[in-house]
Amino acid sequence: MTGDPLVLTERLGAVRLVSLNRPDRLNALDTALTRALLAALKEAAADPTARAVLLTGEGRAFCAGADTREMAALTPANEALVAERAALTRDVHALLAAMPKPVVAAARGAAVGGGAGLAIACDMVVAGSDLRFGYPELRHGLVPALVMTGLQRHLGAKRAFELVSLGALLGAEEALALGLVNRVVEPDAARGAALAIAEAWAAAPAEAMAATKALFRRVADLPYAEALDAGREVNIAMRGFRR
């Protein structure tokens, strides 16, 4: 494996594996890890040999959210650090949505707070049956600010507000029933099941896959008639795709 020790990367044929590598901290996100993750995702997005991305975490957890050891330093007295941390998180989420390659998360164990947001920012999620998913920030006097956008798009206002305001942790089957994950498998099988999805994506024509993801994301925020117009544009453009 190659890359920054905080994030491991590996080429698995046409799939790029990106793995958070702080298992001793349950892959909790601090500034250094978030910076390394953004760099690894940018590299995957730019790699012409990568047709799909698999995002996961080393050890027994996907990501336990923000690293509480760093939180004490994220105060108004450290304005630059606070601004960088927020910008990095925003940029990670924006890149997962904007990159032309589809991204599947393999999430086992804890996927809470920022970790929950990171998982559902991917295009699909395979969950281990030991998944614990939720947004406990309010219990700690924090606001789940940067994860609300993705959560509302998945659940709608009422259910999303329930999760962020009550802080309950969902099990894998509950997350599946709400459509937050695509399938549930045994914890040790999550990475393999996610890889199978990524390999299926990688087998599709790259240009058509990129257009499918872009249009899928685009129409989610458009009125019905405008969404149909966007689809018409892509329907015409795809006639020129290389096969």
One Martini backbone bead per residue (centre of mass of N, CA, C, O) as a GRO file, in nm:
protein
  243
    1MET     BB    1   0.101   0.033   0.014
    2THR     BB    2   0.014   0.380  -0.025
    3GLY     BB    3   0.084   0.678   0.132
    4ASP     BB    4  -0.038   0.820   0.378
    5PRO     BB    5  -0.060   0.687   0.693
    6LEU     BB    6  -0.361   0.798   0.741
    7VAL     BB    7  -0.386   0.700   0.433
    8LEU     BB    8  -0.478   0.433   0.242
    9THR     BB    9  -0.370   0.304  -0.077
   10GLU     BB   10  -0.519   0.111  -0.360
   11ARG     BB   11  -0.492  -0.094  -0.641
   12LEU     BB   12  -0.792  -0.266  -0.779
   13GLY     BB   13  -0.745  -0.229  -1.059
   14ALA     BB   14  -1.012   0.000  -1.128
   15VAL     BB   15  -0.982   0.035  -0.816
   16ARG     BB   16  -0.986   0.268  -0.547
   17LEU     BB   17  -0.844   0.247  -0.237
   18VAL     BB   18  -0.970   0.414   0.066
   19SER     BB   19  -0.812   0.432   0.399
   20LEU     BB   20  -0.855   0.478   0.711
   21ASN     BB   21  -0.555   0.514   0.957
   22ARG     BB   22  -0.696   0.511   1.289
   23PRO     BB   23  -0.771   0.253   1.477
   24ASP     BB   24  -0.703   0.362   1.772
   25ARG     BB   25  -0.942   0.604   1.695
   26LEU     BB   26  -1.165   0.503   1.500
   27ASN     BB   27  -1.107   0.714   1.269
   28ALA     BB   28  -1.084   0.985   1.371
   29LEU     BB   29  -1.131   1.326   1.292
   30ASP     BB   30  -0.880   1.528   1.197
   31THR     BB   31  -0.700   1.748   1.027
   32ALA     BB   32  -0.492   1.550   0.910
   33LEU     BB   33  -0.689   1.335   0.805
   34THR     BB   34  -0.864   1.520   0.627
   35ARG     BB   35  -0.635   1.611   0.446
   36ALA     BB   36  -0.554   1.326   0.348
   37LEU     BB   37  -0.827   1.249   0.228
   38LEU     BB   38  -0.847   1.471   0.018
   39ALA     BB   39  -0.592   1.392  -0.135
   40ALA     BB   40  -0.679   1.100  -0.208
   41LEU     BB   41  -0.937   1.181  -0.366
   42LYS     BB   42  -0.798   1.355  -0.577
   43GLU     BB   43  -0.620   1.130  -0.689
   44ALA     BB   44  -0.853   0.945  -0.775
   45ALA     BB   45  -0.997   1.147  -0.965
   46ALA     BB   46  -0.723   1.181  -1.153
   47ASP     BB   47  -0.713   0.881  -1.218
   48PRO     BB   48  -0.733   0.710  -1.521
   49THR     BB   49  -0.741   0.404  -1.390
   50ALA     BB   50  -0.983   0.498  -1.224
   51ARG     BB   51  -1.345   0.402  -1.199
   52ALA     BB   52  -1.345   0.360  -0.879
   53VAL     BB   53  -1.446   0.393  -0.525
   54LEU     BB   54  -1.319   0.281  -0.202
   55LEU     BB   55  -1.446   0.348   0.124
   56THR     BB   56  -1.268   0.313   0.439
   57GLY     BB   57  -1.167   0.137   0.746
   58GLU     BB   58  -0.958   0.058   0.980
   59GLY     BB   59  -1.067  -0.195   1.155
   60ARG     BB   60  -1.370  -0.165   1.372
   61ALA     BB   61  -1.406   0.117   1.210
   62PHE     BB   62  -1.488   0.369   1.013
   63CYS     BB   63  -1.606   0.639   1.192
   64ALA     BB   64  -1.608   0.843   1.503
   65GLY     BB   65  -1.552   1.116   1.406
   66ALA     BB   66  -1.451   1.350   1.593
   67ASP     BB   67  -1.168   1.441   1.756
   68THR     BB   68  -1.165   1.517   2.090
   69ARG     BB   69  -0.861   1.607   2.123
   70GLU     BB   70  -0.901   1.862   1.921
   71MET     BB   71  -1.142   2.038   2.025
   72ALA     BB   72  -0.990   2.225   2.235
   73ALA     BB   73  -0.849   2.389   1.983
   74LEU     BB   74  -1.143   2.469   1.866
   75THR     BB   75  -1.124   2.804   1.884
   76PRO     BB   76  -1.132   3.144   1.854
   77ALA     BB   77  -0.816   3.154   1.910
   78ASN     BB   78  -0.813   2.940   1.644
   79GLU     BB   79  -0.922   3.047   1.364
   80ALA     BB   80  -0.757   2.901   1.140
   81LEU     BB   81  -0.818   2.609   1.231
   82VAL     BB   82  -1.123   2.624   1.215
   83ALA     BB   83  -1.139   2.702   0.913
   84GLU     BB   84  -0.986   2.459   0.799
   85ARG     BB   85  -1.163   2.231   0.906
   86ALA     BB   86  -1.426   2.321   0.766
   87ALA     BB   87  -1.313   2.324   0.474
   88LEU     BB   88  -1.229   2.029   0.453
   89THR     BB   89  -1.505   1.904   0.495
   90ARG     BB   90  -1.645   2.040   0.263
   91ASP     BB   91  -1.450   1.933   0.038
   92VAL     BB   92  -1.503   1.634   0.072
   93HIS     BB   93  -1.809   1.639   0.011
   94ALA     BB   94  -1.790   1.779  -0.264
   95LEU     BB   95  -1.609   1.565  -0.404
   96LEU     BB   96  -1.790   1.316  -0.378
   97ALA     BB   97  -2.010   1.449  -0.564
   98ALA     BB   98  -1.821   1.556  -0.818
   99MET     BB   99  -1.692   1.315  -0.891
  100PRO     BB  100  -1.707   1.096  -1.170
  101LYS     BB  101  -1.665   0.877  -0.963
  102PRO     BB  102  -1.779   0.628  -0.794
  103VAL     BB  103  -1.876   0.579  -0.439
  104VAL     BB  104  -1.802   0.333  -0.192
  105ALA     BB  105  -1.897   0.227   0.127
  106ALA     BB  106  -1.732   0.056   0.401
  107ALA     BB  107  -1.931   0.002   0.701
  108ARG     BB  108  -1.813  -0.050   1.024
  109GLY     BB  109  -1.934   0.011   1.303
  110ALA     BB  110  -1.851   0.320   1.347
  111ALA     BB  111  -2.088   0.590   1.220
  112VAL     BB  112  -2.033   0.903   1.343
  113GLY     BB  113  -2.114   1.192   1.261
  114GLY     BB  114  -1.877   1.248   1.041
  115GLY     BB  115  -1.895   0.945   0.961
  116ALA     BB  116  -2.187   0.947   0.863
  117GLY     BB  117  -2.151   1.171   0.655
  118LEU     BB  118  -1.934   1.024   0.487
  119ALA     BB  119  -2.096   0.779   0.402
  120ILE     BB  120  -2.352   0.937   0.263
  121ALA     BB  121  -2.166   1.088   0.050
  122CYS     BB  122  -2.180   0.846  -0.090
  123ASP     BB  123  -2.337   0.653  -0.336
  124MET     BB  124  -2.273   0.401  -0.150
  125VAL     BB  125  -2.364   0.152   0.116
  126VAL     BB  126  -2.188  -0.085   0.309
  127ALA     BB  127  -2.292  -0.275   0.588
  128GLY     BB  128  -2.230  -0.379   0.880
  129SER     BB  129  -2.401  -0.546   1.138
  130ASP     BB  130  -2.229  -0.342   1.352
  131LEU     BB  131  -2.360  -0.087   1.302
  132ARG     BB  132  -2.322   0.266   1.414
  133PHE     BB  133  -2.563   0.526   1.355
  134GLY     BB  134  -2.501   0.888   1.396
  135TYR     BB  135  -2.580   1.215   1.587
  136PRO     BB  136  -2.419   1.321   1.896
  137GLU     BB  137  -2.338   1.629   1.922
  138LEU     BB  138  -2.544   1.763   2.126
  139ARG     BB  139  -2.436   1.612   2.380
  140HIS     BB  140  -2.155   1.806   2.333
  141GLY     BB  141  -2.240   2.101   2.225
  142LEU     BB  142  -2.292   2.048   1.921
  143VAL     BB  143  -2.303   2.092   1.563
  144PRO     BB  144  -2.423   1.918   1.271
  145ALA     BB  145  -2.347   2.105   1.016
  146LEU     BB  146  -2.194   1.944   0.761
  147VAL     BB  147  -2.427   1.695   0.758
  148MET     BB  148  -2.717   1.803   0.688
  149THR     BB  149  -2.739   1.808   0.383
  150GLY     BB  150  -2.720   1.501   0.327
  151LEU     BB  151  -2.944   1.406   0.521
  152GLN     BB  152  -3.189   1.554   0.399
  153ARG     BB  153  -3.161   1.415   0.116
  154HIS     BB  154  -3.232   1.127   0.239
  155LEU     BB  155  -3.492   1.194   0.459
  156GLY     BB  156  -3.573   1.459   0.534
  157ALA     BB  157  -3.671   1.671   0.777
  158LYS     BB  158  -3.792   1.499   1.010
  159ARG     BB  159  -3.585   1.262   1.030
  160ALA     BB  160  -3.331   1.433   1.041
  161PHE     BB  161  -3.402   1.592   1.301
  162GLU     BB  162  -3.420   1.351   1.482
  163LEU     BB  163  -3.125   1.264   1.465
  164VAL     BB  164  -2.983   1.543   1.548
  165SER     BB  165  -3.163   1.604   1.819
  166LEU     BB  166  -3.145   1.304   1.971
  167GLY     BB  167  -2.888   1.106   1.901
  168ALA     BB  168  -2.948   0.842   1.786
  169LEU     BB  169  -2.855   0.506   1.738
  170LEU     BB  170  -2.819   0.303   1.464
  171GLY     BB  171  -2.863   0.025   1.312
  172ALA     BB  172  -2.831  -0.145   1.026
  173GLU     BB  173  -3.135  -0.209   0.974
  174GLU     BB  174  -3.237   0.078   1.020
  175ALA     BB  175  -3.066   0.211   0.795
  176LEU     BB  176  -3.190   0.042   0.569
  177ALA     BB  177  -3.492   0.126   0.607
  178LEU     BB  178  -3.404   0.444   0.550
  179GLY     BB  179  -3.175   0.448   0.313
  180LEU     BB  180  -2.863   0.484   0.420
  181VAL     BB  181  -2.830   0.196   0.312
  182ASN     BB  182  -2.806  -0.080   0.081
  183ARG     BB  183  -2.648  -0.301   0.265
  184VAL     BB  184  -2.616  -0.607   0.465
  185VAL     BB  185  -2.336  -0.751   0.634
  186GLU     BB  186  -2.087  -0.893   0.744
  187PRO     BB  187  -1.828  -0.727   0.868
  188ASP     BB  188  -1.599  -0.890   0.700
  189ALA     BB  189  -1.776  -0.841   0.414
  190ALA     BB  190  -1.791  -0.536   0.335
  191ARG     BB  191  -1.550  -0.491   0.149
  192GLY     BB  192  -1.617  -0.707  -0.065
  193ALA     BB  193  -1.900  -0.598  -0.141
  194ALA     BB  194  -1.799  -0.318  -0.230
  195LEU     BB  195  -1.603  -0.416  -0.448
  196ALA     BB  196  -1.817  -0.541  -0.635
  197ILE     BB  197  -1.949  -0.273  -0.701
  198ALA     BB  198  -1.699  -0.124  -0.811
  199GLU     BB  199  -1.645  -0.330  -1.040
  200ALA     BB  200  -1.911  -0.283  -1.188
  201TRP     BB  201  -1.860   0.011  -1.249
  202ALA     BB  202  -1.579  -0.028  -1.396
  203ALA     BB  203  -1.719  -0.187  -1.644
  204ALA     BB  204  -1.824   0.065  -1.728
  205PRO     BB  205  -1.849   0.330  -1.906
  206ALA     BB  206  -1.704   0.615  -1.800
  207GLU     BB  207  -1.872   0.840  -1.938
  208ALA     BB  208  -2.152   0.730  -1.857
  209MET     BB  209  -2.105   0.724  -1.553
  210ALA     BB  210  -2.045   1.023  -1.512
  211ALA     BB  211  -2.317   1.125  -1.626
  212THR     BB  212  -2.498   0.976  -1.428
  213LYS     BB  213  -2.397   1.105  -1.168
  214ALA     BB  214  -2.435   1.403  -1.242
  215LEU     BB  215  -2.742   1.388  -1.301
  216PHE     BB  216  -2.837   1.269  -1.035
  217ARG     BB  217  -2.741   1.514  -0.865
  218ARG     BB  218  -2.882   1.745  -1.022
  219VAL     BB  219  -3.196   1.661  -1.010
  220ALA     BB  220  -3.243   1.673  -0.697
  221ASP     BB  221  -3.255   2.021  -0.717
  222LEU     BB  222  -3.489   2.014  -0.928
  223PRO     BB  223  -3.736   2.078  -1.094
  224TYR     BB  224  -3.905   1.874  -1.292
  225ALA     BB  225  -3.874   2.020  -1.567
  226GLU     BB  226  -3.567   2.074  -1.538
  227ALA     BB  227  -3.487   1.778  -1.510
  228LEU     BB  228  -3.584   1.695  -1.793
  229ASP     BB  229  -3.395   1.886  -1.945
  230ALA     BB  230  -3.134   1.761  -1.840
  231GLY     BB  231  -3.191   1.480  -1.958
  232ARG     BB  232  -3.203   1.569  -2.252
  233GLU     BB  233  -2.912   1.665  -2.276
  234VAL     BB  234  -2.783   1.386  -2.212
  235ASN     BB  235  -2.925   1.220  -2.430
  236ILE     BB  236  -2.778   1.368  -2.658
  237ALA     BB  237  -2.476   1.346  -2.566
  238MET     BB  238  -2.449   1.024  -2.553
  239ARG     BB  239  -2.416   0.977  -2.866
  240GLY     BB  240  -2.093   1.066  -2.832
  241PHE     BB  241  -2.000   0.831  -2.694
  242ARG     BB  242  -1.771   0.609  -2.618
  243ARG     BB  243  -1.753   0.233  -2.690
   0.00000   0.00000   0.00000
